[in-house]
Amino acid sequence: MSRDSAAKKARRKKRQAARETRWVPQEMVEQLADIPDAVVADLAEFDERITERGWSFDEEQSNDDYAVWFFEPSGAPVEDGLPVTSLWLDAAEDGEIVRVVFVGSVERYEFTHEELYAGALDVIEGYRHGAPLPEFG
């Protein structure tokens, strides 16, 4: 092999080695790309289900970390706590846990989506300021 051929081969080998350290398998790229889409789809489905029930998306309180909704029928003038029953999803958890704070309260409740739709949401929506806070088993 000539010197020029050896040098060319060495340069090619160096480029390939550098490229392989940056290379991510296509399967991994597809898996990573699917995660945000799945989370967005779940969030859209959640939003649709609760807004049909009278919840409103809170654009002021929502941000890249939290998606927040409030239940307007629960609103009341309060001295302490929130003026309306609110729930939110945390982006760091991919929205898997639904957190709720009742009107006039600062106590936080946590539910899975299954627990929420299995009856907890009915109790949450039925709560009005001044009533004893609901107990969930």
Summary of the structure (lengths in Angstrom):
residues: 137
radius of gyration: 25.4
end to end distance: 78.8
largest distance: 90.6
contacts: 335
relative contact order: 0.10
helix: 48%
strand: 20%
